[in-house]
Amino acid sequence: MDAECLDVHVHFDYGADIAAGVEAARRAGILLAVSGVGPMFCGEGNDAVEDALRKYPDTVIGMGYVALGRGDSADTVDDLHRRGFKGLKVIAPKKDYDDAEYFPIYARAEELGMPMLFHTGVIARSDTIIERRAAEGKPVPPHDDPRTFDIASRRMEPMCVDTIARAFPKLNCIMAHFGSTGRRDVSEGIIKWNPNVYGDLTSFSSAYEIDAEGWHIEKKYLEGYLSILRPLHPERLANKLLYGTDSEVSRFEYIAGKKASHKALYDALGLDEEQQRGVFYDTAARLLGLE
């Protein structure tokens, strides 16, 4: 795979035109680590992601969704590994991430060398995602009443990842949304003291906006993100941070713009060329076994 950037956090939303997303990513020099988390979040499932990674092996990397407490097990991890998935994605567990019930899953992922991307912190509501997509005229998958999904943000607190990282020291854990409200100081400490914990920067993807003239910097966004990140000393954590957008495949028009927004952010933070290369590509590529 020849690229200058690896987006470690991309969602395959329901009915998305993956071919168009791949083409946009290729033009921008970006590899896509794609997960499909199913109808709870208006997503496709693992089968669709597998089909994409087989059709577009030069661009798509599979992050297999494991439904914690919803029927999946260590055997699911084995199956996803056999199917060519490089890593795993978890979100909306029925119990806290660090509940012992899930330890066999983490143990198998550790054994197979599959990094795990954990959603951390407050999560968007499924009903609002469904309503937004419907309002935009996008397809919505068949789904149950969102009130039956049994989702609680407190089960996905960053501190849970600390427990997992200590219990499974060879399991590489990626905390999504590093630096976001309510998880900043804790996330920094977890990353600092656990050599196998990393953070994606998906929460800092909107410093650029698009208008009729193309992409342009929004100063208010950039200054806001700088005020959040600077106290977390990103230059000391550069080898533990990963580029990510939390984008949906259907929103492929944002792919290049978000890459530009991160470049502006990293420049303003004073990250040098080598550090930026690590955040944009090198660290994620190593974790996913692409080197």
C-alpha positions in Angstrom: 0.0 0.0 0.0 1.5 3.3 -1.1 0.0 6.3 0.8 1.1 9.2 3.0 -1.8 9.0 5.4 -3.8 6.3 7.2 -7.2 7.2 8.5 -7.6 4.8 11.4 -11.3 5.5 12.1 -13.8 5.3 9.2 -17.4 4.1 9.3 -19.0 2.1 6.5 -22.5 3.7 6.8 -25.5 1.9 5.4 -25.9 2.0 1.6 -22.7 4.0 1.1 -21.0 4.1 -2.2 -17.7 2.5 -1.2 -16.2 2.8 -4.7 -16.6 6.6 -4.6 -15.1 6.8 -1.1 -12.2 4.7 -2.2 -11.6 6.9 -5.3 -11.6 10.1 -3.1 -9.2 8.5 -0.7 -6.8 7.4 -3.5 -6.8 11.0 -4.9 -5.9 12.3 -1.4 -3.2 9.6 -0.7 -5.2 8.1 2.2 -5.6 4.5 3.4 -9.0 3.8 5.1 -9.3 1.6 8.1 -13.0 0.8 7.9 -15.4 -0.7 10.3 -19.1 -1.5 10.0 -20.9 -1.4 13.3 -24.4 -2.4 12.1 -27.9 -1.0 12.3 -27.6 0.5 15.8 -25.6 3.3 14.2 -26.9 3.1 10.7 -23.9 1.1 9.6 -23.2 -1.8 7.3 -21.8 -5.0 8.9 -18.6 -7.0 8.8 -19.7 -8.7 5.5 -19.8 -5.4 3.6 -16.4 -4.4 5.0 -14.9 -7.7 4.0 -16.2 -7.3 0.5 -14.7 -3.9 0.3 -11.3 -4.9 1.6 -11.2 -7.7 -1.0 -12.2 -5.4 -3.8 -9.9 -2.5 -2.8 -6.9 -4.1 -1.0 -4.8 -1.1 -2.0 -7.0 1.3 0.0 -9.3 -0.5 2.5 -8.1 -2.0 5.7 -10.7 -4.0 7.7 -11.5 -3.2 11.3 -13.8 -6.0 12.4 -16.7 -5.1 14.6 -17.0 -7.2 17.8 -20.4 -6.7 19.6 -19.5 -7.0 23.3 -22.2 -8.6 25.3 -24.4 -8.9 22.2 -23.5 -12.5 21.1 -19.9 -12.2 19.9 -17.0 -14.1 21.5 -13.4 -15.1 21.1 -14.5 -17.3 18.2 -15.7 -14.1 16.5 -12.2 -12.7 16.7 -10.8 -15.9 15.1 -13.3 -15.7 12.3 -12.5 -12.0 11.6 -8.8 -12.8 11.5 -9.3 -15.6 9.0 -11.3 -13.2 6.8 -8.5 -10.8 6.5 -9.4 -8.1 9.1 -6.3 -6.4 10.5 -7.9 -4.9 13.7 -11.1 -4.8 15.7 -13.6 -2.1 16.6 -15.7 -2.1 19.8 -18.5 0.2 20.8 -21.7 0.2 23.0 -20.9 -2.8 25.2 -23.6 -4.2 27.4 -21.2 -4.0 30.4 -18.1 -1.8 31.1 -15.3 -2.5 28.7 -13.2 -3.9 31.4 -15.7 -6.4 32.6 -14.1 -9.9 33.0 -16.8 -11.3 30.7 -14.9 -9.7 27.7 -11.4 -10.8 28.7 -11.4 -13.9 26.4 -12.1 -11.6 23.5 -9.2 -9.3 24.4 -6.9 -12.3 25.0 -7.6 -13.7 21.6 -7.0 -10.3 19.9 -3.7 -10.1 21.8 -2.7 -13.6 20.7 -3.5 -12.8 17.1 -1.9 -9.3 17.1 -5.1 -7.4 16.2 -5.2 -3.9 17.7 -8.5 -2.8 19.1 -10.1 0.6 18.5 -12.3 1.5 21.5 -14.9 4.2 21.3 -14.3 6.2 24.5 -16.5 8.7 26.3 -20.0 10.1 25.5 -21.5 8.6 22.4 -24.0 10.0 19.9 -27.6 8.9 20.2 -28.8 6.3 17.7 -32.2 8.0 17.3 -30.6 11.3 16.3 -28.3 9.5 13.8 -31.3 7.8 12.3 -33.3 11.1 12.1 -30.3 12.9 10.5 -29.8 10.3 7.8 -33.5 10.3 7.0 -33.6 14.1 6.8 -30.6 14.0 4.4 -32.4 11.4 2.2 -29.9 8.7 3.0 -31.0 5.1 3.5 -31.7 3.9 7.0 -31.3 0.1 7.7 -34.1 -1.9 9.3 -33.8 -1.4 13.1 -35.5 -1.9 16.4 -36.7 0.9 18.7 -33.4 2.7 19.6 -34.6 2.7 23.2 -34.1 -1.1 23.3 -30.4 -0.9 22.2 -29.2 -0.7 25.8 -26.4 1.9 25.3 -24.7 3.8 28.1 -21.8 6.1 27.6 -20.4 5.4 31.1 -19.5 1.9 30.1 -17.0 3.3 27.6 -15.0 5.5 30.0 -11.3 5.8 29.0 -10.3 4.4 32.4 -11.7 1.1 31.4 -9.0 0.9 28.7 -6.3 1.3 31.4 -7.5 -1.9 33.0 -7.5 -3.8 29.7 -4.0 -2.5 28.7 -2.6 -3.7 32.1 -4.2 -7.1 31.9 -3.2 -7.7 28.2 0.2 -5.9 27.8 0.7 -7.1 24.2 -2.7 -5.9 23.1 -2.5 -2.6 21.3 -5.4 -0.4 22.4 -6.5 2.7 20.5 -8.8 5.1 22.4 -11.0 7.0 19.9 -11.6 10.7 20.3 -8.5 11.6 22.3 -8.7 15.0 23.9 -12.5 15.4 23.8 -14.5 17.0 26.5 -14.6 14.9 29.7 -11.8 12.6 28.8 -8.7 14.8 28.3 -6.6 14.5 31.4 -7.5 10.8 32.0 -6.8 9.9 28.4 -3.4 11.6 28.5 -2.4 9.8 31.6 -3.5 6.4 30.3 -1.5 6.9 27.0 1.5 8.2 28.9 1.8 5.3 31.3 0.7 2.4 29.1 3.1 1.6 26.3 0.3 -0.3 24.5 -2.3 2.5 24.5 -2.7 5.0 21.7 -5.2 7.8 20.9 -6.9 8.8 17.7 -7.5 12.5 17.0 -10.9 12.1 15.4 -12.3 14.9 17.5 -10.1 17.5 15.7 -11.2 17.0 12.2 -13.3 20.1 11.5 -10.9 23.0 11.5 -11.6 23.3 7.8 -15.0 23.9 6.3 -16.1 23.7 2.6 -17.9 26.4 0.6 -18.3 27.3 -3.1 -14.6 28.1 -3.3 -13.4 24.9 -1.8 -11.8 24.2 1.6 -10.7 27.0 3.8 -9.5 27.3 7.4 -12.0 28.3 10.1 -9.8 30.2 12.6 -12.3 29.8 15.5 -12.1 26.0 15.2 -8.3 25.9 14.9 -7.9 28.2 17.9 -10.3 26.1 20.0 -8.6 22.9 19.2 -5.2 24.4 20.0 -6.4 25.5 23.4 -7.5 21.9 24.1 -4.4 20.1 22.8 -1.6 22.3 23.9 -2.0 21.6 27.6 -1.9 17.8 26.8 1.7 18.2 25.4 1.1 16.5 22.1 4.7 16.9 21.1 5.6 14.5 23.9 2.9 12.1 22.8 3.4 12.3 19.1 4.4 8.7 18.7 1.2 7.6 20.5 -1.3 9.7 18.5 -3.0 8.6 15.3 -4.8 10.4 12.5 -8.5 9.6 12.3 -11.7 11.4 11.1 -14.6 9.3 12.4 -16.0 9.9 8.8 -18.7 8.0 7.1 -17.8 6.5 3.8 -20.8 8.3 2.2 -19.2 11.7 3.2 -16.2 11.1 1.0 -16.1 14.8 0.0 -14.7 15.5 3.5 -11.8 13.1 3.3 -9.2 15.5 1.7 -10.4 18.5 3.7 -10.1 16.8 7.0 -6.6 15.7 6.2 -5.8 19.4 5.5 -7.3 20.5 8.8 -5.1 18.1 10.7 -2.0 19.3 8.9 -2.9 22.9 9.9 -3.4 21.7 13.5 -0.1 19.8 13.7 1.8 22.7 12.2 0.3 25.1 14.7 1.2 22.7 17.5 4.8 22.7 16.4 5.1 19.0 15.4 8.0 18.5 13.1 8.0 16.5 9.9 8.9 13.2 11.4 6.4 13.6 14.2 3.6 14.4 11.7 4.6 11.4 9.6 4.2 9.3 12.6 0.7 10.6 13.4 -0.5 10.6 9.8 0.8 7.1 8.9 3.8 5.3 10.5 2.4 4.4 13.9 -0.9 3.2 12.6 0.8 1.2 9.8 3.0 -0.5 12.4 0.0 -1.4 14.7 -1.9 -2.8 11.7 1.0 -4.9 10.4 1.4 -2.9 7.2 5.2 -2.5 7.6 
